[in-house]
Amino acid sequence: MSAIRFEGIRVFRHRDFSLMWGSTFLASVAMQMQAVAIGWQMYDLTGSALDLGLVGLAEFLPSVLLVFFTGAVADRFDRRIVTILAIGGEALCAGALFYMAWTGTADRLSILAAAAGFGVARAFVNPAVRALIPTLVPIGELANAIVWSSISWQIAVVGGPAIGGFLYAVGGADASYAGAGMMLVAAALAMAFMGRRMRASQEGRGSTMTEIVAGMKLILERRLLLGAISLDLFAVLFSSAIALLPIFAKDILQVGPDGLGLLRAAPGVGAVAMALVLAQYPLRHSVGKILFLAIGIFGLAAIGFGFSDVFWLSLVLLMVMGAGDMVSVYIRGTIVPLATPDRLRGRVMAVEMVFVGASNELGLFAAGVFAAILGGVGAVIFGGTATVLTVFIWMRLFPGLLRVERLDVASLGFRDEEPPDKLAPASSREGG
């Protein structure tokens, strides 16, 4: 039995990965804490739903505007140092919010400025950390590392808002910001204790625009990468169930705020449960087919949720959606770094994070538009149907992704005699 447990957590044998995992977990919890505090404080000050939307926009736009620059930084400099400095920037933003809340000087513009500061810092953190993970573990353990990274995020999503809300209720906004700031300092310290061999390849370190946009160029040239990254954008973009949960809780399932809380937690529960299964029993065969199957199940569960008016059934369907999404994250999150040379990983990850962020942010907007036109139920059913259709379309557009057999470099089209930084030609991988 102990051997089975060891297999599931084997990736934590690597000290640097364990420190990175702890650092990103603390930073993710802090992110969720400050998000609750900023939202509540802004709404308390202005009473404007538009201002809440502007907060989200201020945090998201930097990743789009700086996408080529942040990726290039992650590839040109020590990714550990980049991450430490960026997390330190987040801590400074939390400190500024704490000071304004403590002194009562916070206003609409200062909160938006701090939110934008968080967005800039995270625009540097995300590609640096994502590009760092494959260098901390043996390539055969990368999928396991991706699973545990996803688990840390899901736990933070569930627990962070609860901690932030509790601190806000007990001590006000300043208490929540102080807690987030201390977690960010601890996250930076954990990253500082990692080893120092964290530089990307010395190749491709020119300062020309060609080098800066090399990540996007690689994605467009390698259809396996393009298919994996774009699949998330379009599949999640259309699925609007999560964004419309308040409508379902109040008008359809007729439950109160406590029921809404359970509905919101359900996808995270399903995701964590599936992640633990994948950590113990990694996928060995038919990975591409399983990827499309998982997203298809996600879409079908969304359709079922749209039709359901039974609370417990809705909870189960949301957990199935979370589980399906976790399988997708696990597979795509392993394929992308494996199919990307280390010298370009930062730039590719920066572009990927924009795609992921766009799917979430634009998905919220799309949910509102569809709900206004079709109603809440119609919007969710339409979204789930669109997700299923996206699966069939992407299977036709990217047959190479469908044919991926295993999560290893050979299955993705590498030649065995080549080092990981050298990919086989796109035509030989995609086969049409």
LUMBABA-34060 format. One record per residue (C-alpha): x, y, z; residue in one letter. Coordinates in nm, 4 decimals, padded with zeros to 6 digits. Example, Ala and Ser with C-alpha at 12.3 -4.5 7.8 and 13.67 -1.06 7.14 Angstrom:
LUMBABA-34060
         c1         c2         c3   rest
    01.2300   -00.4500    00.7800      A
    01.3670   -00.1060    00.7140      S
This chain:
LUMBABA-34060
         c1         c2         c3   rest
    00.0000    00.0000    00.0000      M
    00.2846    00.2365    00.0798      S
    00.4306    00.1705   -00.2659      A
    00.1029    00.2781   -00.4237      I
    00.1003    00.6029   -00.2282      R
    00.4628    00.6663   -00.3226      F
    00.3784    00.6247   -00.6914      E
    00.1095    00.8914   -00.6690      G
    00.3315    01.1506   -00.5003      I
    00.6633    01.0527   -00.6560      R
    00.7139    01.3958   -00.8079      V
    00.7611    01.5454   -00.4608      F
    01.0874    01.3585   -00.4278      R
    01.2369    01.6481   -00.6221      H
    01.3162    01.9281   -00.3783      R
    01.2939    02.2127   -00.6272      D
    00.9548    02.1001   -00.7547      F
    00.8248    02.0729   -00.3979      S
    00.9415    02.4284   -00.3239      L
    00.7914    02.5559   -00.6488      M
    00.4632    02.3767   -00.5726      W
    00.4456    02.5313   -00.2265      G
    00.5309    02.8733   -00.3651      S
    00.2672    02.8690   -00.6375      T
    00.0073    02.7287   -00.3970      F
    00.0622    03.0134   -00.1519      L
    00.0576    03.2683   -00.4339      A
   -00.2661    03.1201   -00.5738      S
   -00.4377    03.1319   -00.2341      V
   -00.3247    03.4932   -00.1946      A
   -00.4614    03.5720   -00.5408      M
   -00.8031    03.4354   -00.4494      Q
   -00.8006    03.6190   -00.1158      M
   -00.7247    03.9559   -00.2692      Q
   -00.9790    03.8980   -00.5474      A
   -01.2546    03.8624   -00.2868      V
   -01.1324    04.1662   -00.0947      A
   -01.0943    04.3887   -00.4023      I
   -01.4373    04.2933   -00.5337      G
   -01.6132    04.3507   -00.2043      W
   -01.4283    04.6755   -00.1315      Q
   -01.4911    04.8152   -00.4791      M
   -01.8620    04.7322   -00.4679      Y
   -01.8862    04.8732   -00.1167      D
   -01.7294    05.1996   -00.2361      L
   -01.9103    05.2473   -00.5678      T
   -02.2066    05.0071   -00.5758      G
   -02.1368    04.9610   -00.9476      S
   -02.1398    04.6252   -01.1230      A
   -01.9504    04.7904   -01.4079      L
   -01.6636    04.8682   -01.1723      D
   -01.6452    04.5003   -01.0792      L
   -01.6097    04.4216   -01.4473      G
   -01.3384    04.6857   -01.4800      L
   -01.1425    04.5186   -01.1996      V
   -01.1421    04.1926   -01.3936      G
   -01.0449    04.3753   -01.7110      L
   -00.7581    04.5555   -01.5340      A
   -00.6211    04.2213   -01.4133      E
   -00.6583    04.0487   -01.7511      F
   -00.5429    04.3109   -02.0036      L
   -00.1738    04.3138   -01.9020      P
   -00.1353    03.9486   -02.0036      S
   -00.2608    04.0413   -02.3514      V
   -00.0704    04.3671   -02.3905      L
    00.2571    04.2230   -02.2600      L
    00.2277    03.8715   -02.4037      V
    00.5356    03.8840   -02.6270      F
    00.7477    04.0742   -02.3755      F
    00.6714    03.8528   -02.0738      T
    00.7360    03.5347   -02.2683      G
    01.0667    03.6680   -02.3977      A
    01.1717    03.7621   -02.0439      V
    01.0946    03.4082   -01.9242      A
    01.3181    03.2708   -02.2011      D
    01.6034    03.5221   -02.1682      R
    01.6502    03.5298   -01.7917      F
    01.6551    03.2991   -01.4913      D
    01.2912    03.1945   -01.4579      R
    01.3241    03.1515   -01.0833      R
    01.4403    03.5123   -01.0416      I
    01.1685    03.6393   -01.2761      V
    00.9076    03.4587   -01.0656      T
    01.0487    03.5887   -00.7357      I
    01.0504    03.9481   -00.8607      L
    00.6987    03.9197   -01.0026      A
    00.5588    03.7677   -00.6820      I
    00.7369    04.0455   -00.4955      G
    00.5509    04.2915   -00.7164      G
    00.2239    04.1276   -00.6175      E
    00.3217    04.1614   -00.2518      A
    00.3867    04.5337   -00.3040      L
    00.0401    04.5731   -00.4588      C
   -00.1137    04.3909   -00.1608      A
    00.0836    04.6202    00.0692      G
   -00.0457    04.9279   -00.1121      A
   -00.4047    04.8039   -00.0825      L
   -00.3472    04.7289    00.2855      F
   -00.2168    05.0823    00.3457      Y
   -00.5111    05.2413    00.1641      M
   -00.7625    05.0264    00.3512      A
   -00.5880    05.0943    00.6850      W
   -00.5831    05.4710    00.6309      T
   -00.9220    05.4903    00.4622      G
   -00.7749    05.6483    00.1482      T
   -00.8852    05.3827   -00.1018      A
   -01.0900    05.5013   -00.3965      D
   -01.2061    05.3656   -00.7292      R
   -00.8992    05.4631   -00.9315      L
   -00.6452    05.3488   -00.6725      S
   -00.8095    05.0064   -00.6490      I
   -00.8144    04.9741   -01.0286      L
   -00.4474    05.0749   -01.0392      A
   -00.3608    04.8072   -00.7819      A
   -00.5623    04.5496   -00.9787      A
   -00.3669    04.6427   -01.2912      A
   -00.0446    04.6031   -01.0909      G
   -00.1504    04.2518   -00.9942      F
   -00.2252    04.1823   -01.3591      G
    00.1200    04.2985   -01.4725      V
    00.2934    04.0859   -01.2080      A
    00.0941    03.7751   -01.2965      R
    00.1640    03.8297   -01.6655      A
    00.5287    03.7618   -01.5768      F
    00.4643    03.4855   -01.3209      V
    00.2510    03.2575   -01.5355      N
    00.4798    03.1919   -01.8352      P
    00.7898    03.1756   -01.6136      A
    00.6391    02.9136   -01.3811      V
    00.4793    02.7106   -01.6605      R
    00.8117    02.7044   -01.8486      A
    00.9984    02.6198   -01.5281      L
    00.8055    02.3046   -01.4366      I
    00.9488    02.0795   -01.7137      P
    01.3027    02.1646   -01.5964      T
    01.2379    02.0546   -01.2368      L
    01.1340    01.6923   -01.2926      V
    01.2375    01.4083   -01.5266      P
    01.0425    01.4209   -01.8500      I
    00.8659    01.0955   -01.7601      G
    00.7208    01.2589   -01.4480      E
    00.6002    01.5779   -01.6169      L
    00.2374    01.4611   -01.6401      A
    00.2403    01.3847   -01.2662      N
    00.3831    01.7320   -01.1989      A
    00.1063    01.8906   -01.4093      I
   -00.1574    01.7025   -01.2098      V
   -00.0240    01.8213   -00.8743      W
    00.0079    02.1770   -01.0020      S
   -00.3580    02.1618   -01.1036      S
   -00.4535    02.0209   -00.7636      I
   -00.2844    02.3132   -00.5879      S
   -00.4778    02.5584   -00.8061      W
   -00.8130    02.3872   -00.7479      Q
   -00.7595    02.3804   -00.3709      I
   -00.6665    02.7476   -00.3794      A
   -00.9790    02.8306   -00.5808      V
   -01.1979    02.6592   -00.3215      V
   -01.0136    02.7650   -00.0065      G
   -00.8727    03.1068   -00.0965      G
   -01.2044    03.2936   -00.1257      P
   -01.3242    03.1389    00.2013      A
   -01.0110    03.2553    00.3837      I
   -01.0249    03.5998    00.2257      G
   -01.3936    03.6386    00.3025      G
   -01.3445    03.5292    00.6634      F
   -01.0593    03.7762    00.7192      L
   -01.2628    04.0533    00.5559      Y
   -01.5610    03.9794    00.7785      A
   -01.3481    03.9670    01.0947      V
   -01.0980    04.2464    01.0359      G
   -01.2012    04.4337    00.7237      G
   -01.0272    04.4757    00.3901      A
   -00.6944    04.5552    00.5531      D
   -00.6898    04.2167    00.7290      A
   -00.7549    04.0340    00.4023      S
   -00.4854    04.2286    00.2184      Y
   -00.2396    04.1725    00.5035      A
   -00.3011    03.7986    00.4920      G
   -00.2562    03.7917    00.1138      A
    00.0618    03.9959    00.1405      G
    00.2165    03.7630    00.3978      M
    00.1363    03.4610    00.1820      M
    00.3004    03.6284   -00.1168      L
    00.6154    03.7016    00.0831      V
    00.6246    03.3366    00.1931      A
    00.5751    03.2299   -00.1703      A
    00.8711    03.4417   -00.2831      A
    01.0891    03.2990   -00.0043      L
    01.0001    02.9401   -00.0992      A
    01.0980    03.0118   -00.4587      M
    01.4240    03.1701   -00.3403      A
    01.5310    02.8437   -00.1753      F
    01.5192    02.6597   -00.5078      M
    01.8348    02.5628   -00.6953      G
    01.9959    02.8157   -00.9256      R
    02.0163    02.6176   -01.2507      R
    01.6984    02.7670   -01.3887      M
    01.8088    02.9463   -01.7028      R
    01.6535    02.8666   -02.0360      A
    01.8625    02.7652   -02.3341      S
    02.1164    03.0218   -02.4488      Q
    01.9849    02.9870   -02.8028      E
    01.7562    03.2451   -02.9503      G
    01.8467    03.5233   -02.7100      R
    01.8482    03.7971   -02.9691      G
    01.6518    04.1131   -02.9121      S
    01.4897    04.1313   -03.2540      T
    01.1167    04.1284   -03.3060      M
    01.1574    03.7920   -03.4790      T
    01.2807    03.6382   -03.1543      E
    01.0102    03.8118   -02.9501      I
    00.7277    03.6660   -03.1617      V
    00.8988    03.3297   -03.2050      A
    00.6550    03.1619   -02.9645      G
    00.3522    03.2625   -03.1686      M
    00.5305    03.1594   -03.4868      K
    00.6024    02.8150   -03.3429      L
    00.2382    02.7685   -03.2382      I
    00.1148    02.8605   -03.5846      L
    00.3666    02.6300   -03.7527      E
    00.3187    02.3261   -03.5310      R
   -00.0407    02.2129   -03.5655      R
   -00.0186    01.9918   -03.2583      L
    00.0488    02.2995   -03.0447      L
   -00.2118    02.5097   -03.2229      L
   -00.4765    02.2419   -03.1816      G
   -00.4052    02.1816   -02.8122      A
   -00.4025    02.5506   -02.7193      I
   -00.6971    02.6623   -02.9322      S
   -00.9133    02.3688   -02.8214      L
   -00.9325    02.5119   -02.4705      D
   -01.0222    02.8590   -02.5983      L
   -01.3190    02.7529   -02.8065      F
   -01.4428    02.4659   -02.5888      A
   -01.4522    02.6746   -02.2695      V
   -01.5631    02.9935   -02.4447      L
   -01.9033    02.8494   -02.5279      F
   -01.9707    02.6684   -02.2011      S
   -02.1466    02.9220   -01.9821      S
   -02.2874    02.7079   -01.7001      A
   -02.0499    02.8268   -01.4258      I
   -02.1003    03.1956   -01.4997      A
   -02.4792    03.1586   -01.4773      L
   -02.4957    02.9626   -01.1512      L
   -02.6698    03.2442   -00.9585      P
   -02.9616    03.2272   -01.2045      I
   -02.9920    02.8506   -01.1649      F
   -02.9590    02.8619   -00.7870      A
   -03.2298    03.1234   -00.7396      K
   -03.4775    03.0748   -01.0220      D
   -03.4522    02.7086   -01.1244      I
   -03.3163    02.5024   -00.8353      L
   -03.4634    02.7444   -00.5791      Q
   -03.1807    02.7249   -00.3275      V
   -03.0269    03.0047   -00.1231      G
   -02.6710    03.1369   -00.0972      P
   -02.5601    02.8177    00.0759      D
   -02.6842    02.6144   -00.2198      G
   -02.5068    02.8507   -00.4579      L
   -02.1869    02.7965   -00.2628      G
   -02.2202    02.4201   -00.3066      L
   -02.2862    02.4625   -00.6775      L
   -01.9761    02.6784   -00.7161      R
   -01.7647    02.4294   -00.5226      A
   -01.8877    02.1240   -00.7150      A
   -01.6672    02.1646   -01.0274      P
   -01.3617    02.2058   -00.8044      G
   -01.4504    01.8918   -00.6114      V
   -01.4830    01.6959   -00.9342      G
   -01.1552    01.8366   -01.0647      A
   -00.9577    01.7530   -00.7501      V
   -01.1041    01.4015   -00.7359      A
   -01.0093    01.3381   -01.0983      M
   -00.6634    01.4886   -01.0464      A
   -00.5966    01.2512   -00.7580      L
   -00.7006    00.9582   -00.9773      V
   -00.4695    01.0758   -01.2563      L
   -00.1825    01.1234   -01.0119      A
   -00.2192    00.7611   -00.9041      Q
   -00.3134    00.6122   -01.2411      Y
   -00.1596    00.8216   -01.5230      P
   -00.2880    00.7801   -01.8754      L
   -00.0852    00.5261   -02.0724      R
   -00.2616    00.4920   -02.4085      H
   -00.5004    00.6691   -02.6492      S
   -00.4302    01.0088   -02.4937      V
   -00.5609    01.2118   -02.7883      G
   -00.8875    01.0208   -02.8005      K
   -00.9314    01.0559   -02.4251      I
   -00.8745    01.4332   -02.4547      L
   -01.1585    01.4773   -02.7013      F
   -01.3789    01.2342   -02.5098      L
   -01.3265    01.4291   -02.1866      A
   -01.4200    01.7603   -02.3470      I
   -01.7207    01.5973   -02.5095      G
   -01.8336    01.4670   -02.1698      I
   -01.7815    01.8184   -02.0321      F
   -02.0168    01.9557   -02.2968      G
   -02.2778    01.6823   -02.2475      L
   -02.2727    01.7381   -01.8708      A
   -02.3297    02.1103   -01.9342      A
   -02.6328    02.0254   -02.1496      I
   -02.7634    01.7964   -01.8747      G
   -02.7134    02.0713   -01.6180      F
   -02.9151    02.3079   -01.8341      G
   -03.2097    02.0666   -01.8360      F
   -03.1860    01.9691   -01.4677      S
   -03.4179    02.1120   -01.2052      D
   -03.3050    01.8680   -00.9329      V
   -03.0404    02.0087   -00.6978      F
   -02.8443    01.6884   -00.6306      W
   -02.8378    01.5984   -01.0009      L
   -02.7110    01.9449   -01.0849      S
   -02.4314    01.9034   -00.8296      L
   -02.3293    01.5711   -00.9834      V
   -02.3295    01.7148   -01.3355      L
   -02.1135    02.0083   -01.2254      L
   -01.8675    01.7654   -01.0672      M
   -01.8583    01.5698   -01.3945      V
   -01.7829    01.8963   -01.5755      M
   -01.4974    01.9651   -01.3351      G
   -01.3609    01.6136   -01.3816      A
   -01.3772    01.6408   -01.7608      G
   -01.2023    01.9754   -01.7552      D
   -00.9295    01.8312   -01.5312      M
   -00.8548    01.5553   -01.7826      V
   -00.8264    01.8198   -02.0532      S
   -00.5923    02.0332   -01.8413      V
   -00.3807    01.7275   -01.7596      Y
   -00.3364    01.6245   -02.1215      I
   -00.2994    01.9664   -02.2808      R
   -00.0799    02.0886   -01.9959      G
    00.1601    01.8022   -02.0655      T
    00.1491    01.8109   -02.4450      I
    00.2292    02.1821   -02.4782      V
    00.5611    02.1843   -02.2869      P
    00.6660    01.8492   -02.4369      L
    00.6064    01.9806   -02.7877      A
    00.7944    02.3067   -02.7218      T
    01.1731    02.3536   -02.7157      P
    01.2918    02.4799   -02.3786      D
    01.4367    02.7956   -02.5336      R
    01.0853    02.8949   -02.6497      L
    00.8735    02.7645   -02.3615      R
    00.8314    03.1012   -02.1917      G
    00.7020    03.2630   -02.5093      R
    00.4705    02.9739   -02.5927      V
    00.3371    02.9626   -02.2360      M
    00.2717    03.3373   -02.2426      A
    00.0581    03.2965   -02.5549      V
   -00.1176    02.9951   -02.4033      E
   -00.2039    03.1914   -02.0885      M
   -00.3652    03.4606   -02.3042      V
   -00.5754    03.1926   -02.4744      F
   -00.6773    03.0481   -02.1366      V
   -00.7508    03.3904   -01.9909      G
   -00.9460    03.4919   -02.2988      A
   -01.1589    03.1772   -02.2800      S
   -01.2474    03.2570   -01.9184      N
   -01.3002    03.6327   -01.9540      E
   -01.4730    03.6212   -02.2905      L
   -01.6695    03.3220   -02.1661      G
   -01.8202    03.5358   -01.8901      L
   -01.9158    03.7978   -02.1473      F
   -02.0570    03.5370   -02.3844      A
   -02.2586    03.3833   -02.1013      A
   -02.4237    03.7165   -02.0293      G
   -02.5021    03.7779   -02.3965      V
   -02.6452    03.4301   -02.4537      F
   -02.8475    03.4478   -02.1314      A
   -02.9935    03.7835   -02.2330      A
   -03.1022    03.6370   -02.5677      I
   -03.1879    03.2759   -02.4808      L
   -03.2445    03.2846   -02.1065      G
   -03.0268    03.1036   -01.8520      G
   -03.1352    02.7509   -01.9460      V
   -03.1131    02.8159   -02.3181      G
   -02.7691    02.9716   -02.2835      A
   -02.6267    02.6721   -02.0967      V
   -02.7777    02.4192   -02.3385      I
   -02.6493    02.6202   -02.6336      F
   -02.3055    02.6458   -02.4775      G
   -02.2818    02.2733   -02.4063      G
   -02.3959    02.1915   -02.7590      T
   -02.1354    02.4295   -02.9039      A
   -01.8669    02.2590   -02.6947      T
   -01.9627    01.9169   -02.8306      V
   -01.9614    02.0531   -03.1864      L
   -01.6184    02.2066   -03.1222      T
   -01.4886    01.8602   -03.0327      V
   -01.5979    01.7150   -03.3671      F
   -01.4656    02.0145   -03.5623      I
   -01.1244    02.0023   -03.3894      W
   -01.0989    01.6270   -03.4479      M
   -01.1251    01.7022   -03.8200      R
   -00.8986    02.0085   -03.8153      L
   -00.6248    01.8547   -03.5988      F
   -00.6115    01.4784   -03.6627      P
   -00.2562    01.4661   -03.5247      G
   -00.3871    01.5689   -03.1839      L
   -00.6479    01.2934   -03.1993      L
   -00.3784    01.0376   -03.2838      R
   -00.1500    01.1167   -02.9888      V
   -00.1022    00.7822   -02.8170      E
    00.1116    00.8589   -02.5120      R
    00.2373    01.1596   -02.3187      L
    00.5987    01.1311   -02.4244      D
    00.8199    01.3010   -02.6807      V
    00.8251    01.0002   -02.9131      A
    00.4457    00.9859   -02.9371      S
    00.4366    01.3586   -03.0110      L
    00.6661    01.3195   -03.3112      G
    01.0215    01.3485   -03.1791      F
    01.2869    01.1303   -03.3307      R
    01.4449    00.9175   -03.0607      D
    01.7986    01.0302   -03.1474      E
    01.7081    01.3987   -03.1201      E
    01.7346    01.6018   -02.7985      P
    01.4101    01.7481   -02.6595      P
    01.4780    02.0937   -02.8097      D
    01.4606    01.9580   -03.1647      K
    01.1213    01.8707   -03.3007      L
    01.0468    01.6592   -03.6010      A
    00.8996    01.8501   -03.8952      P
    00.5369    01.9459   -03.8480      A
    00.4300    01.7450   -04.1509      S
    00.5652    01.4200   -04.0051      S
    00.3810    01.4791   -03.6785      R
    00.0509    01.5858   -03.8192      E
    00.0313    01.3550   -04.1130      G
   -00.2051    01.5867   -04.2913      G
